[in-house]
């Protein structure tokens, strides 16, 4: 369950926030914003699902939702960093929103499958560190060009 505010500071999942994000017309405003650990984020999403969302969608539906959200991010990134231009009403300013949507659905999936994302990330980083200790340093494609520029 989400902890109640303490001394006027907002808390979520037992984590006291130094900042809070206010939204007006869908755009973030300067000010305090929540800060969550992965464990607290999983707990906060679970609390939200159980109190507002009623129940989790099926794992397959959430996988489809995740793919849809990644597609929305890809569309915006292809316009900001790629060769396409933005359509009317589209903006690169929505990229953080799409990343948040992806994270939300990923947290839902992890909760449904009883996967602790903190543990999964720690284990994944350890595996990649051991496996790739020299791989990227030794990759000629990643070495600076003779003129000092990036490849």
Backbone as CSV, one residue per row, in Angstrom:
resi,resn,N_x,N_y,N_z,CA_x,CA_y,CA_z,C_x,C_y,C_z
1,UNK,0.845,-1.177,0.000,0.000,0.000,0.000,0.895,1.246,0.000
2,UNK,0.460,2.299,-0.650,1.189,3.554,-0.706,1.116,4.225,0.657
3,UNK,2.272,4.642,1.186,2.315,5.313,2.480,1.710,6.701,2.385
4,UNK,1.064,7.187,3.448,0.504,8.534,3.430,1.610,9.575,3.487
5,UNK,1.320,10.823,3.090,2.318,11.880,3.175,2.821,12.055,4.603
6,UNK,4.101,12.370,4.730,4.724,12.594,6.027,5.185,14.044,6.093
7,UNK,4.698,14.794,7.075,5.088,16.194,7.246,4.973,16.990,5.954
8,UNK,3.926,16.726,5.211,3.697,17.474,3.976,4.496,16.977,2.789
9,UNK,5.442,16.048,3.011,6.212,15.485,1.908,5.500,14.252,1.398
10,UNK,5.461,14.080,0.094,4.789,12.939,-0.495,5.690,11.713,-0.361
11,UNK,5.111,10.575,-0.002,5.867,9.333,0.027,5.135,8.307,-0.814
12,UNK,5.888,7.440,-1.454,5.316,6.342,-2.220,6.158,5.116,-1.917
13,UNK,5.496,4.041,-1.553,6.206,2.797,-1.295,7.261,2.937,-0.217
14,UNK,7.056,3.819,0.751,8.002,3.983,1.841,9.178,4.884,1.508
15,UNK,9.226,5.439,0.317,10.327,6.299,-0.089,9.892,7.750,-0.003
16,UNK,10.590,8.550,0.790,10.244,9.965,0.890,10.789,10.683,-0.340
17,UNK,9.973,11.562,-0.894,10.351,12.245,-2.124,10.921,13.614,-1.822
18,UNK,11.981,13.930,-2.521,12.560,15.253,-2.427,11.832,16.214,-3.347
19,UNK,11.206,15.649,-4.363,10.523,16.481,-5.345,9.209,15.840,-5.746
20,UNK,8.313,16.639,-6.291,7.014,16.147,-6.767,6.755,16.752,-8.132
21,UNK,6.270,15.937,-9.053,6.002,16.434,-10.402,4.546,16.822,-10.501
22,UNK,4.288,18.055,-10.891,2.914,18.517,-11.093,2.628,18.514,-12.585
23,UNK,1.430,18.085,-12.942,1.053,18.047,-14.363,-0.114,18.976,-14.608
24,UNK,0.057,19.857,-15.577,-1.024,20.700,-16.066,-1.052,20.541,-17.565
25,UNK,-2.186,20.170,-18.063,-2.367,19.966,-19.510,-1.345,18.967,-20.039
26,UNK,-0.979,17.967,-19.199,-0.096,16.907,-19.650,1.373,17.246,-19.658
27,UNK,1.769,18.449,-19.268,3.193,18.758,-19.282,3.691,18.971,-17.860
28,UNK,4.875,18.408,-17.560,5.410,18.527,-16.211,5.786,19.965,-15.884
29,UNK,5.571,20.338,-14.646,5.926,21.662,-14.164,7.078,21.521,-13.177
30,UNK,7.918,22.551,-13.063,9.001,22.472,-12.095,8.438,22.297,-10.694
31,UNK,9.172,21.623,-9.857,8.746,21.424,-8.490,9.161,20.048,-8.010
32,UNK,8.775,19.710,-6.797,9.150,18.403,-6.265,8.601,17.275,-7.127
33,UNK,9.326,16.182,-7.190,8.940,15.053,-8.035,9.264,13.748,-7.304
34,UNK,8.398,12.720,-7.419,8.657,11.456,-6.738,9.962,10.807,-7.166
35,UNK,10.586,10.118,-6.246,11.792,9.348,-6.515,11.570,7.958,-5.943
36,UNK,11.659,6.936,-6.784,11.339,5.577,-6.367,12.490,4.621,-6.640
37,UNK,12.708,3.674,-5.731,13.557,2.534,-6.033,12.741,1.595,-6.909
38,UNK,13.384,0.618,-7.511,12.621,-0.358,-8.302,11.636,-1.119,-7.419
39,UNK,12.057,-1.485,-6.214,11.148,-2.189,-5.301,9.934,-1.324,-4.975
40,UNK,10.171,-0.054,-4.659,9.067,0.854,-4.330,8.179,1.085,-5.547
41,UNK,8.768,1.155,-6.739,7.984,1.346,-7.958,7.081,0.134,-8.196
42,UNK,7.611,-1.068,-7.997,6.783,-2.258,-8.178,5.634,-2.259,-7.171
43,UNK,5.919,-1.872,-5.954,4.878,-1.817,-4.924,3.837,-0.747,-5.258
44,UNK,4.283,0.430,-5.696,3.359,1.520,-6.032,2.457,1.142,-7.193
45,UNK,3.011,0.481,-8.212,2.202,0.044,-9.353,1.204,-1.012,-8.902
46,UNK,1.628,-1.947,-8.069,0.712,-2.969,-7.572,-0.431,-2.331,-6.785
47,UNK,-0.094,-1.347,-5.930,-1.128,-0.642,-5.177,-2.094,0.075,-6.114
48,UNK,-1.568,0.716,-7.149,-2.410,1.433,-8.102,-3.340,0.469,-8.827
49,UNK,-2.782,-0.648,-9.300,-3.592,-1.637,-10.020,-4.727,-2.129,-9.133
50,UNK,-4.429,-2.454,-7.892,-5.429,-3.034,-6.992,-6.469,-2.011,-6.536
51,UNK,-6.094,-0.721,-6.468,-7.045,0.280,-5.973,-7.764,1.040,-7.094
52,UNK,-7.110,1.243,-8.218,-7.692,2.038,-9.305,-7.907,1.208,-10.567
53,UNK,-6.947,0.382,-10.879,-7.028,-0.411,-12.102,-7.891,-1.653,-11.975
54,UNK,-8.352,-1.964,-10.795,-9.204,-3.104,-10.465,-8.416,-4.417,-10.444
55,UNK,-7.772,-4.760,-11.556,-6.956,-5.978,-11.618,-5.966,-5.832,-12.764
56,UNK,-4.977,-6.695,-12.766,-4.016,-6.716,-13.863,-4.679,-7.274,-15.114
57,UNK,-4.295,-6.749,-16.283,-4.648,-7.398,-17.536,-3.857,-8.709,-17.583
58,UNK,-4.219,-9.601,-18.481,-3.456,-10.842,-18.614,-2.029,-10.516,-19.049
59,UNK,-1.134,-11.453,-18.800,0.267,-11.256,-19.185,0.394,-11.031,-20.693
60,UNK,-0.369,-11.774,-21.469,-0.301,-11.615,-22.925,-0.806,-10.240,-23.350
61,UNK,-1.895,-9.766,-22.728,-2.400,-8.422,-23.030,-1.366,-7.377,-22.639
62,UNK,-0.738,-7.542,-21.480,0.287,-6.567,-21.073,1.515,-6.619,-21.978
63,UNK,1.857,-7.798,-22.488,2.951,-7.871,-23.458,2.590,-7.079,-24.708
64,UNK,1.356,-7.233,-25.181,0.903,-6.465,-26.344,0.923,-4.966,-26.038
65,UNK,0.518,-4.589,-24.815,0.563,-3.175,-24.411,2.003,-2.660,-24.417
66,UNK,2.930,-3.490,-23.936,4.343,-3.094,-23.912,4.861,-2.857,-25.329
67,UNK,4.537,-3.765,-26.230,4.958,-3.620,-27.633,4.358,-2.350,-28.230
68,UNK,3.092,-2.082,-27.924,2.437,-0.867,-28.419,3.149,0.389,-27.905
69,UNK,3.469,0.399,-26.627,4.147,1.573,-26.050,5.549,1.754,-26.630
70,UNK,6.261,0.657,-26.851,7.590,0.748,-27.474,7.451,1.285,-28.891
71,UNK,6.403,0.888,-29.590,6.150,1.411,-30.935,5.898,2.903,-30.930
72,UNK,5.161,3.387,-29.912,4.916,4.829,-29.808,6.220,5.580,-29.548
73,UNK,7.084,5.017,-28.714,8.396,5.625,-28.476,9.225,5.616,-29.762
74,UNK,9.209,4.505,-30.465,9.972,4.387,-31.712,9.523,5.424,-32.739
75,UNK,8.207,5.637,-32.832,7.691,6.632,-33.778,8.251,8.015,-33.459
76,UNK,8.206,8.396,-32.181,8.700,9.722,-31.799,10.208,9.841,-31.991
77,UNK,10.932,8.788,-31.635,12.392,8.835,-31.776,12.816,8.861,-33.244
78,UNK,12.051,8.164,-34.107,12.400,8.179,-35.534,12.213,9.573,-36.121
79,UNK,11.312,10.330,-35.521,11.095,11.689,-35.998,12.113,12.661,-35.396
80,UNK,12.501,12.432,-34.155,13.474,13.336,-33.527,14.898,13.043,-33.993
81,UNK,15.274,11.768,-34.035,16.661,11.401,-34.334,16.844,10.822,-35.727
82,UNK,15.763,10.441,-36.374,15.856,9.828,-37.695,15.508,10.805,-38.799
83,UNK,15.096,10.264,-39.907,14.873,11.060,-41.114,13.443,11.557,-41.275
84,UNK,12.510,11.062,-40.459,11.123,11.490,-40.608,10.883,12.795,-39.863
85,UNK,9.870,13.533,-40.320,9.482,14.764,-39.623,8.243,14.489,-38.788
86,UNK,8.016,15.340,-37.800,6.850,15.178,-36.932,5.576,15.497,-37.698
87,UNK,4.532,14.738,-37.413,3.199,15.024,-37.940,2.585,16.112,-37.063
88,UNK,1.545,16.747,-37.548,0.851,17.760,-36.755,0.396,17.138,-35.437
89,UNK,0.670,17.827,-34.350,0.262,17.358,-33.029,1.264,16.448,-32.343
90,UNK,2.301,16.011,-33.061,3.337,15.182,-32.461,4.474,16.060,-31.963
91,UNK,5.148,15.600,-30.922,6.251,16.374,-30.368,7.222,15.454,-29.649
92,UNK,8.501,15.763,-29.739,9.522,15.017,-29.015,9.350,15.163,-27.514
93,UNK,8.586,16.159,-27.087,8.361,16.369,-25.655,7.560,15.223,-25.044
94,UNK,6.967,14.364,-25.862,6.203,13.214,-25.354,7.087,12.001,-25.101
95,UNK,8.366,12.075,-25.455,9.256,10.927,-25.255,9.308,10.503,-23.784
96,UNK,9.467,11.419,-22.818,9.461,10.972,-21.415,8.159,10.279,-21.011
97,UNK,7.032,10.754,-21.528,5.741,10.126,-21.232,5.710,8.689,-21.748
98,UNK,6.224,8.493,-22.961,6.238,7.139,-23.534,7.177,6.236,-22.750
99,UNK,8.321,6.751,-22.318,9.232,5.950,-21.490,8.552,5.575,-20.173
100,UNK,7.813,6.494,-19.600,7.064,6.206,-18.381,6.012,5.138,-18.602
101,UNK,5.326,5.196,-19.738,4.314,4.184,-20.066,4.962,2.801,-20.209
102,UNK,6.124,2.761,-20.855,6.856,1.497,-21.012,7.241,0.945,-19.646
103,UNK,7.761,1.791,-18.790,8.171,1.357,-17.456,6.978,0.847,-16.662
104,UNK,5.851,1.547,-16.744,4.643,1.123,-16.025,4.234,-0.289,-16.432
105,UNK,4.161,-0.555,-17.738,3.733,-1.872,-18.204,4.781,-2.921,-17.844
106,UNK,6.051,-2.577,-17.920,7.108,-3.506,-17.532,6.998,-3.867,-16.050
107,UNK,6.705,-2.868,-15.213,6.499,-3.122,-13.785,5.285,-4.029,-13.572
108,UNK,4.218,-3.813,-14.335,3.038,-4.689,-14.245,3.413,-6.130,-14.576
109,UNK,4.126,-6.317,-15.669,4.518,-7.674,-16.070,5.378,-8.338,-15.007
110,UNK,6.342,-7.597,-14.471,7.210,-8.158,-13.434,6.390,-8.565,-12.212
111,UNK,5.459,-7.710,-11.812,4.600,-8.037,-10.674,3.789,-9.300,-10.941
112,UNK,3.207,-9.393,-12.115,2.369,-10.545,-12.452,3.163,-11.840,-12.439
113,UNK,4.420,-11.761,-12.868,5.250,-12.960,-12.956,6.091,-13.155,-11.699
114,UNK,5.839,-12.323,-10.680,6.548,-12.380,-9.405,8.062,-12.307,-9.596
115,UNK,8.476,-11.334,-10.426,9.893,-11.083,-10.682,10.269,-9.781,-9.999
116,UNK,11.292,-9.829,-9.159,11.805,-8.629,-8.521,12.764,-7.973,-9.508
117,UNK,12.392,-6.814,-10.042,13.201,-6.159,-11.069,14.555,-5.692,-10.539
118,UNK,14.625,-5.327,-9.264,15.913,-4.942,-8.690,16.882,-6.123,-8.767
119,UNK,16.427,-7.297,-8.326,17.270,-8.493,-8.383,17.630,-8.842,-9.821
120,UNK,16.656,-8.748,-10.726,16.907,-9.072,-12.138,17.948,-8.127,-12.735
121,UNK,17.870,-6.832,-12.386,18.837,-5.865,-12.912,20.230,-6.112,-12.338
122,UNK,20.316,-6.345,-11.035,21.616,-6.601,-10.406,22.260,-7.837,-11.028
123,UNK,21.469,-8.908,-11.183,21.993,-10.134,-11.789,22.386,-9.916,-13.250
124,UNK,21.567,-9.166,-13.983,21.872,-8.890,-15.389,23.137,-8.073,-15.564
125,UNK,23.319,-7.067,-14.711,24.545,-6.256,-14.780,25.776,-7.094,-14.449
126,UNK,25.666,-7.976,-13.465,26.792,-8.840,-13.106,27.151,-9.763,-14.272
127,UNK,26.140,-10.341,-14.907,26.363,-11.220,-16.048,27.030,-10.470,-17.194
128,UNK,26.504,-9.289,-17.521,27.067,-8.504,-18.621,28.483,-8.040,-18.306
129,UNK,28.743,-7.680,-17.068,30.079,-7.229,-16.667,31.089,-8.356,-16.834
130,UNK,30.724,-9.543,-16.387,31.631,-10.680,-16.513,31.818,-11.066,-17.975
131,UNK,30.739,-11.157,-18.715,30.790,-11.600,-20.105,31.472,-10.588,-21.019
132,UNK,31.220,-9.301,-20.764,31.669,-8.262,-21.695,32.812,-7.411,-21.151
133,UNK,33.573,-7.933,-20.184,34.609,-7.137,-19.525,35.546,-6.449,-20.528
134,UNK,35.931,-7.110,-21.584,36.837,-6.516,-22.576,36.196,-6.389,-23.951
135,UNK,35.051,-6.999,-24.146,34.441,-7.096,-25.476,34.284,-5.743,-26.165
136,UNK,33.733,-4.757,-25.486,33.474,-3.467,-26.130,34.753,-2.653,-26.301
137,UNK,35.685,-2.788,-25.362,36.976,-2.094,-25.516,37.739,-2.634,-26.716
138,UNK,37.572,-3.929,-26.986,38.296,-4.562,-28.083,37.549,-4.496,-29.416
139,UNK,36.379,-3.912,-29.438,35.575,-3.826,-30.652,36.082,-2.662,-31.505
140,UNK,36.661,-2.935,-32.673,37.188,-1.852,-33.514,36.108,-0.874,-33.982
141,UNK,34.872,-1.319,-34.049,33.781,-0.442,-34.465,33.530,0.658,-33.434
142,UNK,33.942,0.445,-32.184,33.695,1.421,-31.132,34.920,2.297,-30.832
143,UNK,36.016,2.056,-31.535,37.227,2.842,-31.313,37.120,4.199,-32.014
144,UNK,37.677,5.249,-31.394,37.664,6.559,-32.066,38.382,6.471,-33.413
145,UNK,37.901,7.263,-34.352,38.531,7.313,-35.665,39.898,7.978,-35.550
146,UNK,40.723,7.799,-36.557,42.085,8.375,-36.529,42.057,9.904,-36.410
147,UNK,40.956,10.539,-36.834,40.856,11.993,-36.712,40.279,12.413,-35.344
148,UNK,40.082,11.418,-34.453,39.605,11.713,-33.104,38.092,11.766,-32.949
149,UNK,37.351,11.560,-34.046,35.894,11.616,-33.937,35.351,10.224,-33.608
150,UNK,34.125,10.192,-33.158,33.471,8.919,-32.840,33.114,8.217,-34.135
151,UNK,33.062,6.870,-34.105,32.697,6.120,-35.324,31.284,6.414,-35.752
